[in-house]
Amino acid sequence: MPKSFVPSLRVRVVNDVPANEKGDGNFVLYWMTAFRRGTSNFALQRAIEIGQEHNCPVLVFEALRVGYRWANDRLHHFVIQGMADNQAFFAKRGTAYYPYIEKSPGDGSGLLAALAKSAVAVVGDDFPCFFLPAMTRAAARQIKCRFELVDSNGLLPMRAADKVFVRAHYFRRFLHKNLRPHLVDVPDTDPLSRSTCTQAAEVAQHIKKRWPSAEVDKLARDASLLNSLPIDHNVRPSEIKGGVRAAQTLLKQFVRQRLDAYDVDRNHPDSNGSSGFSPYLHFGHLSSHEVFSAVMKADGWQLDDISDKPTGSREGWWNASPFVEAFLDEFITWRELGYNMCWQQADYDRYESLPEWAQKTLHEHERDPREHLYSLEEFEQSQTHDELWNAAQRQLVLEGRIHNYLRMLWGKKILQWTPDARTALRVMIELNNKYALDGRNPNSYSGIFWVLGRYDRAWGPERKIFGKVRYMTSENTARKVRLKQYLKNYG
Ligand SMILES: Cc1cc2nc3c(=O)[nH]c(=O)nc-3n(C[C@H](O)[C@H](O)[C@H](O)COP(=O)(O)OP(=O)(O)OC[C@H]3O[C@@H](n4cnc5c(N)ncnc54)[C@H](O)[C@@H]3O)c2cc1C
């Protein structure tokens, strides 16, 4: 195989057979499932590299299934808006792009294998969470040619750490010792500019006939066209627009207008101080390398500014402005901590993956009387006695997001108002993953399990229901953060 410019730590060879030059291979198939963009994408870059070696073009295949859990209008619309952007982007670059949307569950089965038959090699996205790992494992059994998965998730390759970190502090210290060399290995901002192949890949007629490509432009403009699909139509599309173009606009806005107050404004629901990047990062419309580069450039920061001392402390190591350090701690330490867990631990979404101390203390308090108990439906419909909680849940249902600070409170109250912690876990996963645009992500599980004690320590005094797990109240939250306008909007 060619010497790869994509760091080898990011490449996982799933089918280790030589690339198929001699067969009917006429393109490298890039199967885009998680890093849904044409820029700063190690997986696309790897496909182009293999194509260069074998003098053939890349075919970008972006598909959307209907048969996965929580498939709904909101998620479909966001992804399809991204597909429309990608279609325009790849058309401009003369690169073949094949968008496919299933009309009923299972319609798409056989398509990947059919495309792979004409491929020199297949490259896919290595995403560690939700149904994607099982889907790529199943695909490996059907693809006969070389098949590689590439990790373009974060700044630290997932395989750079060989253990799970149980506290953010330990992971931060690991990053201080190990992250720096990886910051030099950045993906090409424009990998297609490397491609020397002049012809475009062709999809065989019989494949296009059986699996017609989707009219993504039309679907992106008119969400009512989703009505014919067997997905949940009660979860309405969000006003947050999906796609690479919306993501790039948001990135510019954030860096220009909000970054310098991030450390102060982030926690106040009225300030809209956080970035809003999480849905775009989740669906891969935005690359973590692009975010990092834009933020550091705005701060006039250089790699040599990094401190030699791996302190493990939240501030100081980057030698950047305090607001940038605050952002990086969320965006790198906390975000990539979740990827680390999902990558290493198959039971990341199971109650038993909680630290022992948390399971023990929650069990000891399982029989504590609950003043309020709500069913999933009551939670879903914002029918609790707590105005602030109801507002947060309304924001989730209407917009597909909850302000970060209130998201913690949202979870803590579900723990307090359900019969036991396992029920709380089920309710949180159901509501978060059904409604949140950024749900079904490693950080969905980090956040939800944090509510129950993951990544945290035992706290005193021991309280009813929570035991030693950290406790939060709406009253304290209302005292600490500005939320008058928030309550007007969602209350
Ligand atoms: C109960 C609960 C559920 C959560 N569910 C999700 C989820 O489904 N998807 C999701 O991406 N995050 C989730 N989080 C983490 C966090 O709330 C969101 O990442 C953050 O609010 C996203 O808003 P933002 O993009 O404006 O963040 P910013 O503050 O602008 O941060 C920038 C980026 O850093 C990352 N980040 C920020 N805070 C955290 C955090 N606490 N943990 C991990 N990564 C973080 C995100 O990728 C985010 O986009 C959850 C937290 C809790 C407590």
The ligand as a Tripos MOL2 file, in Angstrom:
@<TRIPOS>MOLECULE
LIG
   53    58     1     0     0
SMALL
NO_CHARGES

@<TRIPOS>ATOM
      1 C1        -27.3720   15.3700   30.6430 C.3       1 LIG1
      2 C2        -26.3950   15.8250   29.5770 C.ar      1 LIG1
      3 C3        -26.5640   15.3930   28.2650 C.ar      1 LIG1
      4 C4        -25.6600   15.7880   27.2780 C.ar      1 LIG1
      5 N1        -25.8510   15.3330   25.9970 N.ar      1 LIG1
      6 C5        -24.9820   15.6940   25.0140 C.ar      1 LIG1
      7 C6        -25.1730   15.2270   23.6910 C.ar      1 LIG1
      8 O1        -26.1280   14.5160   23.3970 O.2       1 LIG1
      9 N2        -24.2540   15.5910   22.7510 N.ar      1 LIG1
     10 C7        -23.2000   16.4140   23.0430 C.ar      1 LIG1
     11 O2        -22.3910   16.7190   22.1480 O.2       1 LIG1
     12 N3        -22.9970   16.8670   24.2960 N.ar      1 LIG1
     13 C8        -23.8630   16.5520   25.2860 C.ar      1 LIG1
     14 N4        -23.6700   17.0300   26.5630 N.ar      1 LIG1
     15 C9        -22.4870   17.8640   26.8430 C.3       1 LIG1
     16 C10       -22.7040   19.3930   26.6690 C.3       1 LIG1
     17 O3        -23.8590   19.7790   27.3340 O.3       1 LIG1
     18 C11       -22.7910   19.8120   25.1990 C.3       1 LIG1
     19 O4        -21.6850   19.3090   24.4780 O.3       1 LIG1
     20 C12       -22.7950   21.3340   25.0190 C.3       1 LIG1
     21 O5        -23.8430   21.9030   25.7600 O.3       1 LIG1
     22 C13       -22.9730   21.6590   23.5450 C.3       1 LIG1
     23 O6        -23.1810   23.0380   23.3590 O.3       1 LIG1
     24 P1        -22.1060   23.9060   22.5950 P.3       1 LIG1
     25 O7        -21.7360   23.2570   21.3240 O.co2     1 LIG1
     26 O8        -22.6470   25.3000   22.5190 O.co2     1 LIG1
     27 O9        -20.8840   23.8100   23.6010 O.3       1 LIG1
     28 P2        -19.6240   24.7370   23.8640 P.3       1 LIG1
     29 O10       -19.6440   25.1480   25.2840 O.co2     1 LIG1
     30 O11       -19.5190   25.8080   22.8690 O.co2     1 LIG1
     31 O12       -18.4000   23.7170   23.7210 O.3       1 LIG1
     32 C14       -17.7610   23.4430   22.4740 C.3       1 LIG1
     33 C15       -17.8010   21.9600   22.2270 C.3       1 LIG1
     34 O13       -17.1340   21.2580   23.2780 O.3       1 LIG1
     35 C16       -17.8050   20.0320   23.5670 C.3       1 LIG1
     36 N5        -18.3500   20.0730   24.9310 N.ar      1 LIG1
     37 C17       -18.7660   21.1620   25.6070 C.ar      1 LIG1
     38 N6        -19.1720   20.7970   26.8430 N.ar      1 LIG1
     39 C18       -19.0180   19.4730   26.9410 C.ar      1 LIG1
     40 C19       -19.2570   18.5310   27.9690 C.ar      1 LIG1
     41 N7        -19.7220   18.8810   29.1570 N.pl3     1 LIG1
     42 N8        -18.9950   17.2330   27.7140 N.ar      1 LIG1
     43 C20       -18.5010   16.8500   26.5180 C.ar      1 LIG1
     44 N9        -18.2420   17.6980   25.5100 N.ar      1 LIG1
     45 C21       -18.4970   18.9920   25.7150 C.ar      1 LIG1
     46 C22       -18.9410   19.9200   22.5540 C.3       1 LIG1
     47 O14       -18.4880   19.1890   21.4520 O.3       1 LIG1
     48 C23       -19.2030   21.3660   22.1940 C.3       1 LIG1
     49 O15       -19.7980   21.5330   20.9370 O.3       1 LIG1
     50 C24       -24.5670   16.6400   27.5880 C.ar      1 LIG1
     51 C25       -24.4210   17.0740   28.9130 C.ar      1 LIG1
     52 C26       -25.3140   16.6780   29.8920 C.ar      1 LIG1
     53 C27       -25.1110   17.1530   31.2980 C.3       1 LIG1
@<TRIPOS>BOND
     1     1     2 1
     2     2     3 ar
     3     2    52 ar
     4     3     4 ar
     5     4     5 ar
     6     4    50 ar
     7     5     6 ar
     8     6     7 ar
     9     6    13 1
    10     7     8 2
    11     7     9 ar
    12     9    10 ar
    13    10    11 2
    14    10    12 ar
    15    12    13 ar
    16    13    14 ar
    17    14    15 1
    18    14    50 ar
    19    15    16 1
    20    16    17 1
    21    16    18 1
    22    18    19 1
    23    18    20 1
    24    20    21 1
    25    20    22 1
    26    22    23 1
    27    23    24 1
    28    24    25 2
    29    24    26 1
    30    24    27 1
    31    27    28 1
    32    28    29 2
    33    28    30 1
    34    28    31 1
    35    31    32 1
    36    32    33 1
    37    33    34 1
    38    33    48 1
    39    34    35 1
    40    35    36 1
    41    35    46 1
    42    36    37 ar
    43    36    45 ar
    44    37    38 ar
    45    38    39 ar
    46    39    40 ar
    47    39    45 ar
    48    40    41 1
    49    40    42 ar
    50    42    43 ar
    51    43    44 ar
    52    44    45 ar
    53    46    47 1
    54    46    48 1
    55    48    49 1
    56    50    51 ar
    57    51    52 ar
    58    52    53 1
@<TRIPOS>SUBSTRUCTURE
     1 LIG1         1 GROUP 0 **** ****
